[in-house]
């Protein structure tokens, strides 16, 4: 599980976000949509590994992509990696999205860097109709639009400032699209307020949904207990751990804390 792999390529998506291709045949062979890897980023100040969702998997070539936005010391250190550099990775980890053949019409809702785990889901899900709804702060933050177009029957983009696509939040697109057509299941990943609102929209229409949570992690395997999140248990609640119980949960089960 803990192996030294190699960086295959790095492609800049915008000024602070890039796609890293990693040569790792074992992970590419077994990784599932919604799972993640824990990466040792290097650097003197980045001691803990950082979790990254599997964005795109090429099983034939034995590679997978992760999307990285530079946010702190760890991701900044990772941005200094070059092609052919060795990279230390644990994975694949966690539980992924459901791929139920009975769900013939699905929608994915992504916000910001939360779009990354949804791409491989679209590529592997057996649904015949796939709707993609993506939200970004502005035009400069839009990433992977053509890749999502390729895997979708329909795609719509919203930006907070209206500089690209529809003006406003991606949840407004979700509300409108659910009024227009039946959807069997919705998959959601992005900022917590967006996911909370999207889940509420789905619950109001009795549409099952799944969310991919993002939390800080120490170990990635359930030992350090850092990535706890609240989940509902009938009339009560308990703590689950994003790394081993998730990162994908039923939307109805998560107690969102903003």
Secondary structure, 3 states (H helix, E strand, C coil): CEEEEEEEEEEEEECCEEEEEEECHHHHHHCCCCCEEEEECCCCCCCCCEEEECCEEECCCCEEEEEEECCCHHHHHHCCCCCCCEEEEEEEECECCCCCCCCCEEEEEEEHHHHHHHHHHHHHCCCCEEEEEEEECCHHHCCCHHHHHHHCCEEEEEECCCCCCEECCHHHHHHHHHHHCCCCEEEEECCHHHHHHHHHHHHHCCCEEEEECCCCCCCCCCCCCCCEEEEEECCEEEEEEHHHHCEEEEHHHECCCC
